[in-house]
Amino acid sequence: MEANAVRAAIGQVLATIAPEVALDALDPAAPLRDQVDLDSMDFLNFIVGLHERLQVDIPEADYARLVSLGDLVDYLVAKRPG
């Protein structure tokens, strides 16, 4: 799956949790939780939403690797089949 499709899916899931956030306004290298003001429960819901939308297992051990938007895109592209 290409990065643009993953990024679009991230934007769709993020919109369900923080509808006021514009994905294009986010710095892809900055910590996502800080930019969007996600608490731990919102972040967990976000991860679950990504899992459901993209059918990618995201183990809790990997959460610490998913800091920025860029990290998320890279991780999900690598993990997503096809």
C-alpha contacts under 8 A as a table, 3 or more apart, distances in Angstrom:
res1	aa1	res2	aa2	distance
1	M	5	A	6.80
1	M	6	V	7.05
1	M	77	V	5.89
1	M	80	R	6.29
1	M	81	P	6.92
1	M	82	G	5.47
2	E	5	A	5.61
2	E	6	V	6.48
2	E	77	V	6.40
3	A	6	V	5.06
3	A	7	R	5.97
3	A	73	V	6.22
3	A	74	D	7.46
3	A	77	V	6.15
4	N	7	R	5.03
4	N	8	A	6.13
5	A	8	A	5.07
5	A	9	A	6.24
6	V	9	A	5.04
6	V	10	I	6.16
6	V	54	L	7.99
6	V	73	V	6.13
6	V	76	L	6.93
6	V	77	V	6.70
7	R	10	I	5.02
7	R	11	G	6.23
7	R	73	V	6.13
8	A	11	G	5.02
8	A	12	Q	6.28
9	A	12	Q	5.04
9	A	13	V	6.24
9	A	50	L	7.43
9	A	53	R	7.16
9	A	54	L	7.53
10	I	13	V	5.25
10	I	14	L	5.94
10	I	50	L	6.74
11	G	14	L	5.03
11	G	15	A	6.01
11	G	23	L	5.81
12	Q	15	A	5.16
12	Q	16	T	6.80
13	V	16	T	5.38
13	V	17	I	6.95
13	V	46	F	6.49
13	V	49	G	5.89
13	V	50	L	6.44
13	V	53	R	7.87
14	L	17	I	5.25
14	L	18	A	5.76
14	L	19	P	7.07
14	L	21	V	7.85
14	L	46	F	6.52
15	A	18	A	5.14
15	A	19	P	4.20
15	A	20	E	7.36
15	A	21	V	6.97
16	T	19	P	5.89
17	I	42	D	6.76
17	I	45	N	7.73
17	I	46	F	6.95
18	A	21	V	5.79
18	A	36	V	7.27
19	P	22	A	7.92
21	V	25	A	7.79
21	V	36	V	6.81
22	A	25	A	5.39
22	A	26	L	7.07
23	L	26	L	5.50
26	L	30	A	7.96
26	L	32	L	7.85
26	L	35	Q	7.01
26	L	69	L	7.89
27	D	30	A	5.43
27	D	69	L	7.52
28	P	32	L	7.93
28	P	68	S	6.01
28	P	69	L	4.72
28	P	70	G	4.90
29	A	68	S	5.48
29	A	69	L	6.59
29	A	70	G	5.90
29	A	71	D	7.84
30	A	34	D	7.98
30	A	35	Q	7.42
30	A	67	V	7.77
30	A	68	S	5.43
30	A	69	L	7.48
31	P	34	D	5.55
31	P	35	Q	6.49
31	P	67	V	5.16
31	P	68	S	4.48
31	P	69	L	7.42
32	L	35	Q	5.12
32	L	36	V	6.06
32	L	37	D	7.98
32	L	67	V	6.08
32	L	68	S	4.81
32	L	69	L	5.94
33	R	36	V	5.33
33	R	37	D	5.30
33	R	38	L	4.84
33	R	39	D	7.30
33	R	43	F	7.42
33	R	67	V	7.43
33	R	68	S	7.91
34	D	37	D	5.01
34	D	38	L	6.93
38	L	41	M	7.77
38	L	42	D	5.40
38	L	43	F	5.79
39	D	42	D	5.27
39	D	43	F	6.14
40	S	43	F	5.04
40	S	44	L	6.17
41	M	44	L	5.06
41	M	45	N	6.20
42	D	45	N	5.06
42	D	46	F	6.05
43	F	46	F	4.90
43	F	47	I	6.20
44	L	47	I	5.09
44	L	48	V	6.17
45	N	48	V	5.05
45	N	49	G	6.03
46	F	49	G	5.03
46	F	50	L	6.24
47	I	50	L	5.08
47	I	51	H	6.21
47	I	58	I	7.40
48	V	51	H	5.01
48	V	52	E	6.22
49	G	52	E	5.12
49	G	53	R	6.06
50	L	53	R	5.15
50	L	54	L	5.79
50	L	55	Q	7.60
50	L	56	V	7.46
51	H	54	L	5.47
51	H	55	Q	5.08
51	H	56	V	4.96
51	H	57	D	5.92
51	H	58	I	6.75
52	E	55	Q	5.35
52	E	56	V	7.50
54	L	80	R	7.18
55	Q	80	R	7.50
56	V	76	L	7.23
56	V	79	K	6.49
56	V	80	R	5.89
58	I	62	D	6.63
58	I	63	Y	7.56
59	P	62	D	5.54
59	P	63	Y	7.13
60	E	63	Y	5.32
61	A	64	A	7.04
62	D	65	R	5.41
62	D	66	L	6.98
63	Y	66	L	5.31
63	Y	67	V	7.84
64	A	67	V	6.55
65	R	71	D	6.98
66	L	69	L	7.75
66	L	71	D	5.32
66	L	72	L	5.31
66	L	75	Y	7.60
67	V	71	D	6.12
67	V	72	L	7.26
68	S	71	D	5.00
68	S	72	L	6.34
69	L	72	L	5.11
69	L	73	V	6.25
70	G	73	V	5.16
70	G	74	D	6.12
71	D	74	D	5.25
71	D	75	Y	6.00
72	L	75	Y	5.16
72	L	76	L	5.99
73	V	76	L	5.30
73	V	77	V	5.96
74	D	77	V	5.28
74	D	78	A	6.19
75	Y	78	A	5.26
75	Y	79	K	6.18
76	L	79	K	5.00
76	L	80	R	5.68
77	V	80	R	5.35
